[in-house]
Amino acid sequence: MTAIVFGTGLTYFLYEKFYVEKQKEILIMQGEELRGYYYKAANKEEFKKRVQWTDKASDAKVIFTEDPMLLSAGIPYDESADNNLITFEERQQLLAGKRVIFIREHPRFHQDILAVTIPLLAKNQLTGALFLYMPLADIYEPFRSIRIVLAISLFLLLTIVVWLGLKMTNRLIKPLKEMESISQKMSQGDFSKRIQVDQSDEVGNLAASFNILASSLETVDQKRREFLQNVSHELRTPLSYMKGYAEAILDGVAGDKKAVERYVSIIHNETDRMQRLVHDLLDLAQLEDDSYPMRDEPLPIAQLITDVADRFDLAASQKEIQLVQNLDDDLIVNGDSDRLEQVVSNLLDNAIRYTPNGKSIAVTLKREGASAVLMIHDSGPGIPKEDLPKVVERFYRVDRARTRKEGGTGLGLAIVYQIVKKHQGLLNIESAEGSGTTVVVKLPLYKE
């Protein structure tokens, strides 16, 4: 902006300066030509005719006088003391044979003029003078249109610059103000607001990132609310059972000893379920933390599966369920043995829980490329297709009433998913209603 104004002003100044200087040079040249003719002319009448002709042919006014003192007012024979045009110092310059050049107001016409006075000498004596002048208004007249064009151009340029500046400022400030307003609402728990992004520069990228952050926070907040609702719901039922049966015992409503024992057994079972729920919640919270340490050691995965399956022999035999194992004993994986045991344990627990009495569960371990693939197939009722993507979420149950009756916390598959993820593995669940469920876990093989 400063450069534009400076450039325009400089153009105006240089044009005016050079144009005025050019007119000054023309006046000097005309005066010198007339002085040369003065010395060559046959007589004064001939010289006066040349002066008159120059006066008419030139834009400047030309005056010849044989008495330089008469130039006091700029026009011969006007001897008013108040109309002195040439100062005393300037008359001294003429007497010394020097030109006098000045720009000042004409005392009679009251307008600024550019004037050149040429001394005429004879035998080193001042015998006359030539006075050439022109009004500055005539000099500036050709420049007037240029000044108007420059002024209009400068005005338009300033208008465009201001408009662009305001537009760019608004383009920068508007998203920032929206961010400030939305961040205040976010601090109050409202994560639903978004910034309208209609630009692809740095501010637009910042606004888009802000929207992503808001979406993430909204998701986290929604999951937090769901989590609290689910936890409160999961705890409410066993607590209400425990409180009700405890009050019945304290009030003597239980009756005989067998009823009391049954009530105490229910309280004990509900306490166990709450303990498992709290334990699973702590496990899941640790596993979802990126900083949670996970051991990395070579493990014979087939032996780990066999050891876990042995612990479920009793539970399987109580339901007359046969565990059919087909394991590749040569497969070694990198991982945390405790956490991988938890994966196999949770999957077998689910499989036994949902497999009807007298059916079988197939446990298969095989190599696929650079991965060890564990597949556990049960003979249960299966999972509806629409529920498959959600079964690894916290507290998600396909049949809530039956799962609670079976004693599950709704967190087993969520824990499995987090453990497999931390081992850079993949978890996939294949199922259809009435056809059982197959859980597939892929883990990278050990590399030396």
Secondary structure, DSSP 8 states (H G I E B T S, - for coil): -HHHHHHHHHHHHHHHHHHHHHHHHHHHHHHHHHHHHHHH-SSHHHHHHHHHHHHHHSSSEEEEES-GGGGGGSSTT---GGG--S-HHHHHHHHTT--EEEEEE-TTT-SEEEEEEEEEEETTEEEEEEEEEEEHHHHHHHHHHHHHHHHHHHHHHHHHHHHHHHHHHHHHHHHHHHHHHHHHHHHTT-----------SHHHHHHHHHHHHHHHHHHHHHHHHHHHHHHHHHHHHHHHHHHHHHHHHHHTTT-SHHHHHHHHHHHHHHHHHHHHHHHHHHHHHHHTSTT-----EEEEHHHHHHHHHHHTHHHHHHTT-EEEEEE-TT-EEEE-HHHHHHHHHHHHHHHHHHS-TT-EEEEEEEEETTEEEEEEE--S----GGGGGGTTSTT--SSHHHHHHHT--S-HHHHHHHHHHHTT-EEEEEE-TTS-EEEEEEEEB---
